[in-house]
């Protein structure tokens, strides 16, 4: 019996040691996790985010803009060829060559220095100030990366932070032999693509010219002397003339309505003045009738007749005043409606103009990539690689100038890069 009890004792002792070891392991794991989340994880996340935040913005990048509490101002804008973006309330802002954090700081300062007028819930004008911390900017998307040369798929690929040349090479389908016929075919394709883009660019530039002239007209300015052509495109001139005529007819119709209402108001105001004089005489007559009745010189019927006359004419005078008030209200509403319609039309033209300018920025970026590809094809034709040798070149815009960057498969790709892969034939 004593032996059995001792065995139970040692068994319980071993189990207690086991529980103690498990508890120590759990405590160690918790300590490691806490240490990781408190020190190592933030550092890793910072290192992962730093390259993206440190990248300089350029034409073709899309920037997300928002202000806390003003969701109607949320939008994504594209950096135009001049390196600027158009934001609500503050207008044009320089963005090219800046990081997203630098741009956010610059825009926040611009908002903090001014007060702005917006329309309230009841269409009233409200002046507001924007706190700098409420302005939020982010990179919606960077400009794409362009691939050309001895790969299966040439063209543009979405940029991803940390992308290497080797990863881009894999996305493009890997190496492909490029013969002279391939070069000729690629050159012909690029020439055709360039012609199409140039035609689209001419069309967009014409649209921008037309919208700018429409903007000038809406602001009440005269873009050219009467009867003179304002553009070289007769169709655009015809459209502008028809728009001007339409606005002139609208303005004449509105002015005619306002003139009629003002004439009617003038008549009613004159009638109000006459009514006031008549009411004054009725009031004096009623006062005399009451005085004579008090002295017993007239009957109560005379007083009643005077009161009925006073009340009847007062009622007619009140109708005149009501009509005059309605006419004044109609005049004010017509003026307000005219201003609102003009403001809405102006905003619509500005939005369309901004869209067209963004489209031009994207087209110019594509044309620039095509020009680089065509120049590379000419270099490859003049200086063929050694047989079987695989090469890579990166062409990057630095300080507004295109530069060739020495590259390897492990090199990191940046937004807007044109990566050219070379691979000689066995011929």
C-alpha positions in Angstrom: 0.0 0.0 0.0 2.9 2.4 0.9 4.5 1.7 -2.5 1.3 2.5 -4.3 1.0 5.8 -2.5 4.6 6.7 -3.3 4.0 5.9 -7.0 1.0 8.2 -7.1 3.1 10.9 -5.4 5.9 10.7 -8.0 3.3 10.6 -10.8 1.6 13.8 -9.6 5.1 15.4 -9.2 6.0 14.6 -12.9 2.6 15.9 -14.1 3.2 19.1 -12.2 6.6 19.5 -13.8 5.0 18.9 -17.2 2.4 21.7 -16.6 5.1 24.0 -15.4 7.1 23.4 -18.6 4.0 24.0 -20.8 3.2 27.2 -18.9 6.8 28.4 -19.4 6.6 27.7 -23.2 3.3 29.6 -23.5 4.7 32.6 -21.6 7.8 32.6 -23.9 5.6 32.5 -27.0 3.5 35.4 -25.7 6.6 37.4 -24.9 8.0 36.8 -28.4 4.7 37.8 -30.1 4.5 40.9 -28.1 8.1 41.8 -28.8 7.5 41.2 -32.5 4.3 43.3 -32.7 5.7 46.1 -30.6 9.2 46.5 -32.3 9.9 44.3 -35.3 6.5 44.4 -37.1 6.2 48.3 -37.2 9.7 48.4 -38.6 9.0 45.8 -41.3 5.8 47.7 -42.3 7.6 51.0 -42.4 10.3 49.5 -44.6 7.7 48.0 -46.9 5.8 51.3 -47.2 8.8 53.6 -47.4 9.8 52.9 -51.1 6.2 53.6 -52.2 5.9 56.8 -50.1 9.4 57.9 -51.3 8.6 57.6 -55.0 8.4 60.9 -56.9 5.2 61.5 -58.7 5.1 62.2 -62.4 2.8 62.8 -65.4 0.3 59.9 -65.7 0.1 59.1 -62.0 -3.4 59.2 -60.5 -3.8 60.9 -57.1 -6.7 60.3 -54.7 -8.0 63.5 -53.0 -10.5 63.8 -50.1 -11.3 66.2 -47.3 -12.8 64.8 -44.1 -16.5 65.9 -43.9 -16.7 67.0 -47.5 -17.4 63.7 -49.4 -18.7 65.6 -52.4 -15.1 66.8 -53.1 -13.7 63.3 -53.2 -12.0 62.5 -56.6 -9.1 61.0 -58.4 -7.0 63.3 -60.6 -4.2 62.6 -63.1 -1.0 64.5 -63.1 -0.8 66.3 -66.5 2.3 66.7 -68.7 3.3 69.9 -67.0 3.4 68.0 -63.6 0.3 69.7 -62.1 -3.1 68.6 -60.9 -6.4 70.4 -60.6 -8.0 70.2 -57.2 -11.4 71.7 -56.1 -11.3 75.1 -54.4 -7.5 75.6 -54.7 -7.1 75.0 -58.4 -3.8 74.1 -60.0 -1.1 72.5 -57.7 2.4 71.4 -58.6 2.7 67.6 -58.1 5.4 66.3 -60.4 8.8 65.6 -58.7 7.2 65.4 -55.2 6.5 62.4 -53.0 2.9 61.9 -52.0 3.7 63.0 -48.4 5.3 66.3 -49.7 2.3 66.9 -52.0 -0.2 66.3 -49.1 1.8 68.8 -47.0 1.8 71.4 -49.8 -2.0 71.0 -50.5 -2.8 71.0 -46.7 -0.9 74.3 -46.4 -2.8 75.8 -49.3 -6.2 74.9 -47.7 -5.1 76.1 -44.3 -4.3 79.6 -45.6 -7.8 80.3 -47.2 -11.5 80.2 -46.5 -13.8 78.9 -49.2 -17.4 79.4 -50.1 -19.6 76.3 -50.7 -23.3 75.8 -51.1 -25.2 74.7 -48.0 -28.1 72.2 -47.8 -30.5 74.9 -48.6 -28.4 76.3 -51.5 -27.2 79.2 -49.4 -23.6 80.3 -49.5 -21.5 79.1 -46.6 -17.9 80.1 -45.8 -15.8 77.4 -44.4 -12.2 76.9 -43.4 -10.4 73.5 -43.8 -8.1 72.1 -41.1 -4.8 70.9 -42.6 -5.2 67.5 -40.9 -8.5 66.9 -42.7 -6.8 67.0 -46.2 -5.9 63.4 -47.3 -4.0 62.5 -50.5 -2.9 59.0 -51.7 -1.5 57.4 -54.8 -4.5 55.8 -56.6 -2.2 54.3 -59.2 1.3 54.9 -60.6 1.9 55.2 -64.3 2.4 51.9 -66.0 5.7 50.2 -67.0 6.4 49.6 -70.7 8.1 46.5 -72.1 9.7 46.2 -75.5 12.1 43.9 -77.2 12.8 40.2 -77.1 9.9 39.0 -75.0 6.7 37.3 -75.9 4.4 40.3 -75.0 5.3 43.9 -75.7 3.3 46.7 -74.2 2.4 48.3 -70.9 2.1 46.5 -67.5 0.7 47.9 -64.2 3.4 49.1 -61.9 3.7 47.3 -58.5 6.0 48.5 -55.7 9.2 46.5 -55.5 8.8 44.9 -58.9 12.1 43.7 -60.4 13.2 43.4 -64.0 13.1 39.6 -63.7 9.5 39.7 -62.5 8.5 42.0 -65.3 10.4 39.7 -67.7 8.2 36.8 -66.5 5.0 38.9 -66.8 5.9 39.6 -70.4 6.1 35.9 -71.2 9.8 35.4 -71.0 12.5 35.6 -73.7 11.6 35.4 -77.4 14.0 35.4 -80.4 13.7 38.6 -82.5 14.5 38.3 -86.1 14.8 41.1 -88.6 11.3 40.4 -89.8 10.1 40.7 -86.2 11.8 44.1 -85.9 10.2 45.3 -89.2 6.8 44.1 -88.0 7.2 45.7 -84.6 8.3 49.0 -86.2 5.3 48.9 -88.5 3.0 48.2 -85.6 4.5 51.1 -83.6 4.2 53.5 -86.5 0.5 52.6 -87.0 -0.1 52.9 -83.2 1.7 56.2 -83.1 -0.4 57.6 -86.0 -3.6 56.6 -84.2 -2.5 58.2 -80.9 -1.4 61.4 -82.7 -4.9 61.6 -84.4 -6.5 61.1 -81.0 -4.2 63.7 -79.5 -5.2 66.2 -82.3 -8.9 65.5 -81.6 -8.5 65.9 -77.8 -6.5 69.2 -78.3 -9.3 70.4 -80.5 -11.8 69.5 -77.8 -9.7 71.4 -75.2 -9.6 74.5 -77.4 -13.4 74.3 -77.9 -14.0 73.9 -74.2 -11.6 76.8 -73.4 -13.5 79.0 -75.8 -16.8 77.9 -74.3 -15.4 78.7 -70.9 -14.5 82.2 -72.0 -18.0 82.7 -73.4 -19.6 81.5 -70.2 -17.6 83.9 -68.2 -18.9 86.7 -70.3 -15.7 87.5 -72.2 -15.4 87.8 -75.9 -12.8 85.4 -77.4 -12.7 87.1 -80.8 -14.2 90.1 -82.6 -17.7 89.6 -83.9 -17.9 87.6 -87.1 -14.2 86.5 -87.0 -13.2 82.9 -86.8 -11.8 81.8 -83.4 -10.3 78.5 -84.5 -9.1 76.9 -87.7 -11.8 74.3 -87.6 -15.0 75.5 -89.4 -17.1 72.9 -87.6 -15.9 74.2 -84.2 -16.6 77.8 -85.2 -20.1 76.8 -86.3 -20.7 75.0 -83.0 -19.4 78.0 -81.0 -21.6 80.3 -83.0 -24.7 78.2 -82.5 -23.9 78.0 -78.8 -23.6 81.8 -78.7 -26.8 82.2 -80.5 -28.6 79.8 -78.2 -27.3 81.6 -75.1 -28.3 84.9 -76.7 -31.8 83.7 -77.3 -32.0 82.3 -73.7 -30.8 85.7 -72.4 -33.2 87.6 -74.5 -36.1 85.4 -73.3 -35.1 85.8 -69.7 -34.6 89.5 -70.1 -38.0 89.8 -71.7 -39.7 87.9 -68.9 -37.8 90.0 -66.3 -38.7 93.2 -68.1 -42.4 92.3 -68.2 -42.3 91.4 -64.5 -40.6 94.6 -63.6 -43.1 96.6 -65.6 -45.9 94.8 -63.9 -44.3 95.4 -60.5 -44.0 99.1 -61.3 -47.7 99.3 -62.1 -48.5 97.5 -58.9 -46.2 99.7 -56.8 -47.9 102.8 -58.2 -51.3 101.2 -57.5 -50.1 100.5 -53.9 -49.3 104.2 -53.5 -52.7 105.2 -54.8 -54.4 102.6 -52.6 -52.5 104.0 -49.6 -53.9 107.5 -50.3 -57.4 106.2 -50.7 -57.2 104.1 -47.6 -56.0 107.2 -45.7 -59.1 109.1 -47.0 -61.4 106.2 -46.1 -59.9 106.2 -42.6 -60.4 109.9 -42.2 -64.0 109.6 -43.4 -64.6 106.8 -41.0 -63.2 108.9 -38.1 -65.4 111.8 -39.1 -68.5 109.6 -39.2 -67.7 108.2 -35.8 -67.2 111.7 -34.4 -70.4 113.0 -35.8 -72.2 109.9 -34.5 -70.8 110.5 -31.0 -72.1 114.0 -31.1 -75.5 112.9 -32.4 -75.2 114.6 -35.7 -75.5 111.4 -37.8 -76.9 108.0 -37.6 -75.3 104.6 -36.9 -76.0 103.6 -40.5 -73.7 106.2 -41.8 -70.9 104.8 -39.6 -71.6 101.3 -40.8 -71.5 102.4 -44.4 -68.1 104.1 -43.8 -66.7 101.0 -42.1 -67.9 98.7 -45.0 -66.3 101.0 -47.5 -63.1 101.0 -45.6 -63.0 97.2 -45.2 -63.9 96.6 -48.9 -61.2 98.8 -50.2 -58.6 97.5 -47.7 -59.3 94.0 -49.0 -58.7 95.1 -52.6 -55.5 96.9 -51.5 -54.3 93.7 -49.7 -54.8 91.8 -53.0 -52.6 94.3 -54.8 -49.9 94.0 -52.2 -50.0 90.2 -52.4 -49.7 90.3 -56.2 -46.7 92.8 -55.9 -45.0 90.5 -53.4 -45.5 87.5 -55.7 -44.0 89.4 -58.7 -41.0 90.5 -56.5 -40.5 86.8 -55.5 -40.7 85.7 -59.2 -38.1 88.3 -60.2 -35.7 87.1 -57.4 -36.3 83.4 -58.3 -35.6 84.1 -62.0 -32.4 85.9 -61.2 -31.3 83.1 -58.9 -32.2 80.3 -61.4 -30.2 82.1 -64.1 -27.2 82.3 -61.9 -27.5 78.7 -60.8 -27.8 77.5 -64.4 -24.8 79.5 -65.5 -22.7 78.1 -62.5 -23.8 74.5 -63.3 -22.9 74.9 -66.9 -19.6 76.4 -66.0 -18.8 73.6 -63.6 -19.8 71.0 -66.3 -17.4 72.6 -68.8 -14.6 72.7 -66.2 -15.1 69.0 -65.3 -15.1 68.0 -69.0 -12.0 70.2 -69.6 -10.2 68.4 -66.7 -11.1 65.0 -68.1 -9.8 65.9 -71.6 -6.6 67.2 -70.1 -6.1 64.0 -68.2 -6.7 62.0 -71.4 -4.0 64.1 -73.1 -1.6 63.4 -70.3 -2.1 59.6 -70.8 -1.8 59.9 -74.6 1.5 61.8 -74.3 2.8 59.2 -71.9 1.9 56.4 -74.4 3.4 58.4 -77.3 6.7 58.9 -75.3 6.9 55.1 -74.7 6.3 54.4 -78.4 9.1 56.8 -79.4 11.5 55.1 -77.0 10.5 51.7 -78.4 11.1 52.9 -81.9 14.5 54.3 -81.0 15.4 51.0 -79.4 14.4 49.0 -82.5 16.7 51.2 -84.6 19.6 50.6 -82.1 19.0 46.9 -82.2 19.0 46.9 -86.0 22.3 48.8 -86.1 24.1 47.0 -83.3 23.0 43.4 -83.0 23.9 41.5 -79.8 26.3 38.6 -79.7 24.6 35.3 -80.4 22.6 34.0 -77.4 23.4 37.0 -75.2 20.4 38.4 -73.2 20.5 42.1 -72.4 18.3 44.6 -70.6 18.1 48.4 -70.7 15.9 50.8 -68.7 15.0 54.2 -70.1 13.8 56.5 -67.3 12.8 60.2 -67.2 15.1 61.9 -64.7 14.8 65.7 -64.1 12.7 66.0 -67.3 15.3 64.2 -69.4 15.2 60.7 -70.8 18.2 58.7 -69.6 19.4 55.1 -70.1 19.9 53.3 -66.8 22.3 50.4 -66.5 20.1 47.5 -65.4 20.3 43.8 -64.5 17.6 41.2 -63.9 17.6 42.0 -60.2 17.2 45.8 -60.8 14.1 47.5 -59.4 11.6 49.0 -61.9 10.1 52.5 -61.3 6.8 53.9 -62.6 7.0 55.0 -66.2 10.1 53.0 -67.0 10.6 51.6 -70.5 12.3 48.3 -70.1 13.9 46.9 -73.3 15.0 43.3 -73.5 17.5 42.1 -76.1 18.1 38.6 -77.4 20.1 37.8 -80.5 19.0 35.1 -83.1 20.9 32.0 -84.1 21.1 33.2 -87.7 
